[in-house]
Amino acid sequence: MTDALESQLERAIREYDEDGATVLRGVLPLALVQALGDAVDAMMDAGEHGNDDRSGGGRFFRDLYSTLTQPAFAEFMREAGLAEIAGRIMRSDEVRFFYDQLLVKEPGTSARTPWHQDLPYWPFRGEQVLSTWVPMDAATPENGVVTYVKGSHRWDKFFPSQPFSEGPGSPPAHEWSPDSPYDRPDGPGRTLTDVRDHPENYEFLTWCVEPGDVLVHHPLVVHGAPGNEAAGKRRRALALRWLGDDPTWDDSRPNFLRMICKREGLPFPQFEQGARIHFSDPFFPLMWSRAA
């Protein structure tokens, strides 16, 4: 535990609990972040992995589970100390790694990340599923930093998962028609469309971040990100997801893990419905324990 992290932890835990998201400043080794950025550039240059979308006027490059194919990503996951950060903020006794998601928006990329929650896309129930968002470049609202709807993790809403787009040239989810199931919550009240169309009704959280900083958010907080309209300013970021003590297996609805396993030929985890999560090669390795 670094001094920089220890000094911010009490505030971060409080903001995570109350607001659904928080920021930690200067808690990651810059050399490790630089090495990760170099690996991202090499990966994009090689063109052997990832989803390389150039349809929106710029370049929106994405990949999942890069830790399984790129040694520098796996080293970053093990060495950056994010598992301990997740465990301390979630107040969890153990932390398992879930997956990583690379998100690169080059200058001129108009593609937005629409308002959504994370948990509906995952085969779990529970609150201790924390996301860390690591910038490799300075990130601001102009070049695509994440924005959160303050307190939305306490709305008691579970918005169904939807594809963000249906292919090149198709409308993104935030432009779907009003009768789309995109906006069907578990009950009346706040909706994702209302967040989009009436932002004056909500309070938002966004931070300008630098390499070494980390954004942290709850699995049910509503969040999204703009495109990158800043000339000459890249936005490379890696989201890493972490499981605490309480998640249980819920494969009763569509989830991205089935899609990934089918696409990549990976073994889909075999858990009974409602079971606690444990190691299932190559998924969910134990990365931190309070007792260690």
Order of alpha helices (4+ residues) and beta strands (2+ residues): alpha-beta-alpha-beta-beta-alpha-alpha-beta-beta-beta-beta-beta-alpha-beta-beta-beta-beta-beta-alpha-beta
